[in-house]
Amino acid sequence: MDTATMPADATNLSSLYQAIADAHQALRPEVNVTPLNFSVGLSAMTECSVYLKCEHLQHTGSFKFRGASNKLRLLPAEQRKLGVITASSGNHGQALALAGKVMGVPVTVYTSTSASAYKLGAIRALGAEVVSLDLDPLGVELEAARQAALQGKPFVSPYNDLEVIAGQGTIGMELFEQAPDLDAVFVAVGGGGMISGIGAALRALNPGIEIIGCWPANAPTLQRSLEAGQIIDMQEQDTISDGTAGGVEPGCITFPLCQTLLSRTVLVSEEEIKAAMRDVANHERWIIEGAAGVAVAGMQKMAKAYRGKRVAVVICGRNIVLDKFLEAVQ
């Protein structure tokens, strides 16, 4: 389906693009330029020319290290000394923990008791403090922001922060450098930070490209909000795409960015996500997490509209427990 759009604020988008371009230069070599691999198997299945952006090969196994590094890079020295607080189900917390370790910034991660024990163990191993709360992801996020305000520390949102978004947008800069004539890019969406950054970069560099947001049908809060024209609260169901699950913070800056930048949205079922994960394992021999499967499944579901065209899919992460992955692909 096509999303309703609102007029773009050219000044803000221009400013965001400049911030992305600055991050693209400043974050090297700490942040990897990840490969863009042509998939013979997925191309044959879909009759599209399918390119996979390998963010599962980024440090900590997901794209999140980009935004976390950019945020800490731009913090004043006095705020770095205080340390930062964030909320995360895993990938953002791991990324911020590593960025904090590299830059000497103490990190505290608030998380839900339902979060992956594997991801929380990885966060602790990188030296961050973990605080688990018996709340849903949005409740954890709001409480973490409240604690940051009480303690006088910067709160690093996983998505509701322009400096984090600018870091994620470096994916878009790389995509243009690696394949300047792409017709579309498929991106899994949770809070909208990654797709906002990628969209802002690619719209500036390749205005004709289509930016496709992909959601699990069990957890589509931001997608439903875009349909409604306002941020809504809804009860989500369990999904293997835990990296995209959870509500959206009221007043979130990604909401108007997604209204402006997204060309289409697509919802995929749990079975479609698992089938996509299996297809990637079969054709590429990669383990990918559920959120990456969402983007692949979205591309597969919409493939008829892009036959004969060049499309990219962002493989956003690999952080999934092996048993859970094996159960999904079997």
C-alpha positions as CSV (number, residue, x, y, z in Angstrom):
1,M,0.0,0.0,0.0
2,D,1.0,3.6,-0.5
3,T,1.4,5.8,2.6
4,A,-0.1,9.2,2.8
5,T,2.6,11.8,2.7
6,M,3.0,15.3,4.1
7,P,5.0,18.1,2.5
8,A,8.7,17.7,3.1
9,D,10.5,20.4,5.2
10,A,13.3,21.0,2.7
11,T,15.4,22.8,5.3
12,N,15.2,20.0,7.8
13,L,15.9,17.3,5.3
14,S,18.8,19.2,3.9
15,S,20.2,19.6,7.4
16,L,19.7,15.9,8.1
17,Y,21.4,15.0,4.8
18,Q,24.4,17.2,5.7
19,A,24.6,15.5,9.2
20,I,24.6,12.1,7.5
21,A,27.3,13.2,5.0
22,D,29.4,14.4,7.9
23,A,29.0,11.2,9.8
24,H,29.8,9.2,6.7
25,Q,33.3,10.7,6.8
26,A,33.8,11.1,10.5
27,L,33.0,7.5,11.6
28,R,35.7,5.9,9.6
29,P,37.5,3.6,10.1
30,E,35.7,2.6,13.4
31,V,32.4,1.9,11.5
32,N,32.7,-0.6,8.7
33,V,31.7,0.0,5.2
34,T,29.6,-3.2,4.7
35,P,29.4,-5.1,1.5
36,L,26.5,-5.0,-1.0
37,N,26.2,-8.5,-2.3
38,F,24.3,-9.6,-5.4
39,S,22.1,-12.6,-4.5
40,V,21.9,-15.0,-7.4
41,G,19.4,-17.2,-5.6
42,L,17.0,-14.5,-4.5
43,S,17.2,-12.8,-7.9
44,A,16.2,-16.0,-9.6
45,M,13.3,-16.5,-7.1
46,T,11.9,-13.0,-7.5
47,E,12.9,-12.0,-11.1
48,C,14.5,-8.9,-9.7
49,S,18.1,-8.0,-9.4
50,V,18.5,-8.4,-5.6
51,Y,21.4,-6.8,-3.7
52,L,21.8,-7.5,0.0
53,K,23.3,-4.8,2.2
54,C,25.3,-6.8,4.8
55,E,24.7,-4.9,8.0
56,H,24.9,-8.2,9.9
57,L,28.6,-7.8,9.3
58,Q,28.8,-4.5,11.1
59,H,30.4,-4.4,14.6
60,T,28.1,-6.1,17.2
61,G,26.3,-7.8,14.4
62,S,23.8,-5.0,13.5
63,F,23.5,-1.6,11.9
64,K,23.0,0.0,15.3
65,F,26.8,0.6,15.9
66,R,26.5,3.5,13.3
67,G,24.0,5.6,15.2
68,A,25.5,4.8,18.6
69,S,29.0,5.8,17.5
70,N,27.7,9.0,15.9
71,K,25.8,10.0,19.0
72,L,28.7,9.5,21.4
73,R,31.1,11.2,18.9
74,L,29.0,14.4,19.1
75,L,28.5,14.5,22.9
76,P,30.4,17.3,24.7
77,A,33.3,16.0,26.9
78,E,31.5,16.8,30.2
79,Q,28.5,14.7,29.1
80,R,30.7,11.8,28.1
81,K,32.2,11.8,31.6
82,L,28.7,11.5,33.1
83,G,27.8,8.5,31.0
84,V,24.6,7.8,29.1
85,I,21.4,5.9,29.5
86,T,19.5,4.1,26.9
87,A,16.6,1.6,26.4
88,S,17.0,-1.4,24.2
89,S,15.9,-4.9,23.5
90,G,19.4,-5.8,22.5
91,N,21.0,-4.5,19.4
92,H,21.0,-0.8,20.2
93,G,22.3,-1.6,23.7
94,Q,25.1,-3.8,22.4
95,A,26.1,-1.1,19.9
96,L,26.1,1.7,22.5
97,A,28.0,-0.5,24.9
98,L,30.8,-1.1,22.4
99,A,30.8,2.6,21.3
100,G,31.0,3.6,25.0
101,K,33.8,1.1,25.6
102,V,35.8,2.5,22.6
103,M,35.2,6.2,23.6
104,G,35.4,5.8,27.4
105,V,31.8,6.6,28.0
106,P,29.9,4.7,30.8
107,V,26.7,3.2,29.5
108,T,23.5,2.0,31.3
109,V,20.9,0.0,29.3
110,Y,17.3,-0.3,30.5
111,T,15.6,-3.3,29.1
112,S,12.5,-5.4,29.4
113,T,12.6,-8.7,31.3
114,S,11.3,-10.3,28.1
115,A,14.4,-9.3,26.1
116,S,16.7,-11.9,24.7
117,A,19.1,-13.3,27.3
118,Y,21.7,-13.8,24.6
119,K,21.6,-10.1,23.7
120,L,21.7,-8.9,27.3
121,G,24.7,-11.2,28.0
122,A,26.5,-9.5,25.1
123,I,25.7,-6.1,26.5
124,R,27.1,-6.9,29.9
125,A,30.2,-8.5,28.3
126,L,30.9,-5.1,26.7
127,G,31.0,-3.5,30.1
128,A,27.6,-1.8,30.2
129,E,25.2,-1.9,33.2
130,V,21.9,-3.6,32.5
131,V,18.7,-2.7,34.3
132,S,15.7,-5.0,33.6
133,L,12.2,-3.8,34.1
134,D,8.9,-5.7,34.0
135,L,7.4,-3.4,31.4
136,D,6.8,-3.5,27.6
137,P,9.4,-1.9,25.4
138,L,7.7,1.5,25.2
139,G,7.3,1.5,29.0
140,V,11.0,0.7,29.4
141,E,11.9,3.5,27.0
142,L,9.8,6.1,28.8
143,E,11.2,5.0,32.2
144,A,14.8,5.1,30.9
145,A,14.3,8.7,29.6
146,R,12.8,9.6,33.0
147,Q,15.8,8.2,34.9
148,A,18.2,10.0,32.6
149,A,16.5,13.3,33.3
150,L,16.6,12.6,37.1
151,Q,20.3,11.7,37.0
152,G,21.3,14.5,34.7
153,K,22.6,12.1,32.0
154,P,22.1,12.2,28.3
155,F,19.4,9.7,27.1
156,V,20.3,8.0,23.8
157,S,17.1,7.0,22.1
158,P,17.3,4.0,19.7
159,Y,15.5,6.0,17.1
160,N,14.1,9.4,18.4
161,D,17.4,11.3,18.0
162,L,18.6,13.1,14.9
163,E,22.2,12.3,15.6
164,V,21.5,8.6,15.9
165,I,19.4,8.8,12.7
166,A,22.3,10.5,10.9
167,G,24.6,7.7,11.9
168,Q,22.1,5.1,10.5
169,G,21.8,7.2,7.4
170,T,25.4,6.4,6.5
171,I,23.9,3.1,5.2
172,G,22.2,5.1,2.5
173,M,25.4,6.9,1.6
174,E,27.1,3.6,1.1
175,L,24.2,2.2,-0.9
176,F,24.5,5.1,-3.4
177,E,28.3,4.7,-3.7
178,Q,27.9,0.9,-4.2
179,A,24.9,1.0,-6.5
180,P,23.8,4.5,-7.7
181,D,21.1,3.2,-10.0
182,L,18.9,1.3,-7.5
183,D,15.2,1.4,-8.1
184,A,14.1,0.5,-4.5
185,V,15.4,-0.3,-1.1
186,F,13.6,-2.5,1.5
187,V,14.1,-1.8,5.2
188,A,12.6,-3.4,8.3
189,V,11.1,-0.8,10.6
190,G,10.6,-0.5,14.3
191,G,10.9,3.0,15.6
192,G,11.9,4.3,12.2
193,G,15.4,5.6,12.8
194,M,17.2,3.4,10.3
195,I,14.7,4.0,7.4
196,S,14.5,7.7,8.2
197,G,18.3,8.0,7.8
198,I,18.5,5.8,4.8
199,G,15.6,7.6,3.2
200,A,17.0,11.1,3.8
201,A,20.3,10.1,2.3
202,L,19.0,8.3,-0.8
203,R,16.2,10.9,-1.5
204,A,19.0,13.5,-1.8
205,L,21.3,11.4,-3.9
206,N,18.8,9.4,-6.0
207,P,15.4,11.2,-5.9
208,G,13.7,8.5,-8.0
209,I,14.4,5.6,-5.6
210,E,11.5,4.1,-3.7
211,I,11.9,3.6,0.0
212,I,9.9,0.6,1.2
213,G,9.1,0.2,4.9
214,C,8.6,-3.5,6.0
215,W,6.9,-4.5,9.3
216,P,5.9,-7.8,10.9
217,A,2.1,-8.0,10.8
218,N,2.2,-8.9,14.5
219,A,4.0,-5.6,15.5
220,P,3.1,-2.7,13.1
221,T,2.6,0.2,15.5
222,L,4.4,2.8,13.4
223,Q,2.9,1.6,10.2
224,R,-0.6,1.8,11.7
225,S,0.3,5.2,13.0
226,L,1.2,6.3,9.5
227,E,-2.1,5.1,8.2
228,A,-3.9,6.9,11.0
229,G,-2.0,10.2,10.5
230,Q,-1.0,10.3,14.1
231,I,1.0,8.2,16.6
232,I,-1.3,5.6,18.2
233,D,-0.9,3.0,20.9
234,M,-1.8,-0.6,20.1
235,Q,-1.4,-4.0,21.5
236,E,1.2,-5.9,19.5
237,Q,1.5,-9.7,19.3
238,D,4.7,-11.8,19.7
239,T,7.0,-11.7,16.7
240,I,10.3,-13.4,15.8
241,S,11.4,-9.8,14.8
242,D,12.0,-8.7,18.3
243,G,14.3,-6.0,17.1
244,T,11.4,-4.1,15.5
245,A,8.8,-4.8,18.2
246,G,7.4,-2.1,20.6
247,G,5.5,1.1,20.5
248,V,6.6,4.5,19.3
249,E,7.4,7.4,21.7
250,P,4.8,10.2,21.6
251,G,6.1,13.1,19.5
252,C,8.7,10.9,17.9
253,I,10.7,12.8,15.2
254,T,10.7,9.7,13.0
255,F,7.0,9.9,12.4
256,P,7.0,13.0,10.2
257,L,10.2,11.8,8.5
258,C,8.6,8.5,7.6
259,Q,5.5,10.3,6.4
260,T,7.7,12.3,4.1
261,L,10.3,9.7,3.0
262,L,8.5,6.4,2.7
263,S,7.1,5.4,-0.7
264,R,5.2,2.3,0.4
265,T,4.7,0.0,3.4
266,V,4.3,-3.7,3.5
267,L,3.3,-6.1,6.3
268,V,4.5,-9.7,6.5
269,S,3.4,-12.7,8.5
270,E,5.5,-14.7,10.9
271,E,5.5,-17.6,8.4
272,E,6.7,-15.2,5.6
273,I,9.5,-13.9,7.9
274,K,10.7,-17.4,8.7
275,A,10.5,-18.5,5.1
276,A,12.7,-15.5,4.2
277,M,15.2,-16.4,6.9
278,R,15.3,-19.9,5.5
279,D,15.8,-18.6,1.9
280,V,18.7,-16.5,2.9
281,A,20.3,-19.4,4.8
282,N,19.7,-21.7,1.8
283,H,21.1,-19.3,-0.8
284,E,23.7,-17.2,1.1
285,R,24.6,-19.5,4.0
286,W,24.0,-16.7,6.5
287,I,22.3,-16.7,9.9
288,I,20.1,-13.6,10.1
289,E,17.7,-12.4,12.8
290,G,14.0,-11.9,12.5
291,A,14.1,-8.2,11.7
292,A,16.4,-8.9,8.7
293,G,13.9,-11.6,7.6
294,V,11.2,-8.9,7.7
295,A,13.0,-6.9,5.0
296,V,13.7,-9.9,2.8
297,A,10.0,-11.1,3.2
298,G,8.8,-7.6,2.3
299,M,10.9,-7.6,-0.9
300,Q,9.6,-11.1,-1.8
301,K,6.0,-10.1,-1.2
302,M,6.3,-7.1,-3.5
303,A,8.6,-8.6,-6.1
304,K,6.0,-8.6,-8.9
305,A,6.0,-4.8,-8.8
306,Y,9.8,-4.7,-9.3
307,R,10.4,-7.4,-11.9
308,G,13.5,-6.6,-13.9
309,K,14.5,-3.8,-11.6
310,R,17.4,-3.4,-9.2
311,V,16.5,-3.6,-5.5
312,A,18.4,-3.6,-2.3
313,V,17.4,-5.3,1.0
314,V,19.1,-4.2,4.2
315,I,20.1,-7.3,6.2
316,C,20.0,-5.3,9.4
317,G,21.4,-7.9,11.9
318,R,22.4,-11.4,12.8
319,N,21.8,-11.5,16.6
320,I,19.5,-14.4,17.2
321,V,19.9,-17.4,19.5
322,L,21.0,-20.4,17.4
323,D,18.1,-22.6,18.6
324,K,15.6,-20.0,17.8
325,F,17.0,-19.6,14.3
326,L,17.1,-23.3,13.7
327,E,13.5,-23.6,14.9
328,A,12.5,-20.8,12.5
329,V,14.1,-22.2,9.4
330,Q,13.0,-25.7,10.0
